[in-house]
Amino acid sequence: MKHDIRKVKPLQMTDARWTSGFWADRFGLAHHEMIDSMEEALQVKENGAYMPNFEVAAGLKSDRHYGEDWSDGDCYKFLEACAHVYALTKDPKLDEKMDKYIGFIAKAQDEDGYISTNVQLSHKQRWGQRIFHEDYNFGHLLTAACVHHTATGKDNFLNVAIKAADYLNHTFNPCPKHLIHYGWNPSNIMGLVDLYRITGNEQHLKLADIFMTMRGAGYGGEDQNQDRTPLREESEATGHAVTAVYLYAGAADVYAHTQEEAIMNALEKIWDNMYLKKMYITGGIGSIYNGLSPNGDKIWEAFGTDYHLPNRSAYTETCANIGNAMWSMRMFDLTQNPKYMDVFERVVYNNLLGSMSIDGHHFCYTNPLETRGGKLFNHSSLQTQHFRTQRWFTHTCYCCPPQVLRTVAKLNQWAYGQSSEGLYVHLYSGNELKTVLESGETLELDVQTAFPAEETVSLTVKSSLSQETSIFLRIPAWAEKASVKVNGKSLEGVAAGSYFEIRQAWKSGDVIELVLPMQIRMIAANPMVEEARGQVAFTYGPFVYCLESIDLPEGTGIDQIRIPHQIQLSAQYDGELLGGVARLQGTAVKLPAADHSDALYKPFSPVQTEDIQISLVPYYAWNNRGHSDMSVWLPLI
């Protein structure tokens, strides 16, 4: 197997286990609520993803195909989530559930390894059109099977994946000219690298490189599918935001083994373009519902031009936002640059959680930064299911819920990383860690904290190490004046936006105390962001905040609220509100209600203002109390 050059690598699936606090609560929700609820949704014929398609394709029942072309991939994501939860809980019901569905999938697979029920159960031709999403379905099959094998030790799903990968290799290696533009949502690149890391078969890695290289390799490509410019020559984030970050994350996986510098050079430029010019304060990406790229290509659900970040029509699909976190995590693993993990954190605390209801049963496809009257767009013809702000249980496009579920289920694995120097701590929540370091020694930690409800994190070493080993604590960019003590002794040099290294020969009973001050920050956008000019947003620790009209007096609208330059907000924790959140409260200015119902423009005249108390809630908790207008950005006065 080719050398893995990642500087930081994820831990094993069960090395870290949530025990208490913020992420333990969300993992418990995934285990006890979300899996059963989602399985129920996957049995509904009107839903975009429909699990019984596999039974029909297996010849076990008679029916037609239901759901979208990408239904299979979303079902595989659900099974991947089950495997992550099973790895930590050993819940026998989950094991039975997975084996049942894997049995249907294995029987549905054709003899030559092909499986995509939308094609098998229709008159569609294999690889007839890239919007059939066969690459997406294959890719999520490969990843889910690898996770299942790692979690259970079984080969039943893995054998399906190997057979499928062999079929892909036969079809695409070398890539025939008539398929040079083939491929839509390229989870197959990540999936093939996942399979390579399990099997060591370099054929899978080579094929992943081929699929990556196909993008932009032929004439007539378009920005929408990242197919106009070869990835190695690209410098901007462009086109459909989900297919983009899936491509970029897959390319990062390929680079981790091929070490081709042209890939990394391109990824760094593309990521910086996204981060500096095309990403929302919430970590959301994909500002354009429908439009044209700078090259004149038709685009939708896509990155827009630099600094074009509309709030009410922000598309910011859930899958794209989570894909941003997936890609950013990979970029950190390759570079050890803390900026990537700051974006990862922003996504998981805001967009990941904001896309689902507090109870875990209902979801949003888009994640706007502003709503009025329940609309994301002002044109009634665009009020389709994709764009409703009301959360839903089933949906014509069901890709987002299993994406959320599998991410919540595996965050324990992303909470840490390790390198040749020692352990990296990425996320803070109550957990127990037991991991074998690259040195061969076993490091055990007991982490006690109610973060982010409190500022202090206590990490107790439970095992003695004979060699000096580093523990790298992530100090988020927002955590100015963070402090670290070891066994009561304060350490110097702690800086926001960095990893603070503590290196010593750790002894059982050593205690690290980390304090992350949860300061309220008033944020302004780059003046090139026209939609946020003259406005401010508020953050508190890792959370972005918003104002919902339900928290204003009856008859008062969000558009009447103005923020004084010198506003003083205070954080007040409310354990009864929205599952327990900190409100940001203070005095703003209220303008009289403006009547523009009969005119687009009217002369401005001086108005009387009055003080008003406002209360902001975390963005992730919006849209959980019935219909309510909402804004992240609020105008100054």
Secondary structure as UniProt FT lines:
FT   STRAND          9..10
FT   TURN            13..14
FT   STRAND          16..20
FT   HELIX           22..29
FT   HELIX           30..34
FT   HELIX           35..41
FT   TURN            42..43
FT   TURN            45..46
FT   TURN            51..52
FT   HELIX           53..57
FT   TURN            58..59
FT   TURN            69..70
FT   HELIX           71..89
FT   HELIX           92..108
FT   TURN            111..112
FT   HELIX           117..120
FT   TURN            126..127
FT   HELIX           130..132
FT   HELIX           134..152
FT   HELIX           156..172
FT   HELIX           177..179
FT   TURN            180..181
FT   HELIX           187..199
FT   HELIX           202..214
FT   TURN            215..216
FT   TURN            219..220
FT   HELIX           223..225
FT   HELIX           231..233
FT   STRAND          239..240
FT   HELIX           241..258
FT   HELIX           261..277
FT   TURN            281..282
FT   STRAND          288..292
FT   TURN            294..295
FT   STRAND          298..303
FT   TURN            306..307
FT   TURN            312..313
FT   HELIX           318..335
FT   HELIX           338..346
FT   HELIX           347..352
FT   HELIX           353..354
FT   TURN            358..359
FT   STRAND          370..372
FT   TURN            373..374
FT   HELIX           380..382
FT   HELIX           385..387
FT   HELIX           400..414
FT   STRAND          416..418
FT   STRAND          422..425
FT   STRAND          430..436
FT   TURN            438..439
FT   STRAND          442..448
FT   TURN            451..452
FT   STRAND          456..461
FT   STRAND          469..475
FT   TURN            477..478
FT   TURN            480..481
FT   STRAND          483..486
FT   TURN            487..488
FT   STRAND          489..490
FT   TURN            496..497
FT   STRAND          498..504
FT   TURN            508..509
FT   STRAND          511..515
FT   STRAND          520..523
FT   TURN            527..528
FT   HELIX           530..532
FT   TURN            533..534
FT   STRAND          535..540
FT   TURN            541..542
FT   STRAND          543..548
FT   HELIX           549..551
FT   TURN            554..555
FT   HELIX           558..560
FT   STRAND          561..563
FT   TURN            565..566
FT   STRAND          570..574
FT   TURN            575..576
FT   TURN            578..579
FT   STRAND          581..590
FT   TURN            597..598
FT   STRAND          610..618
FT   HELIX           619..621
FT   STRAND          630..631
FT   STRAND          634..636
//
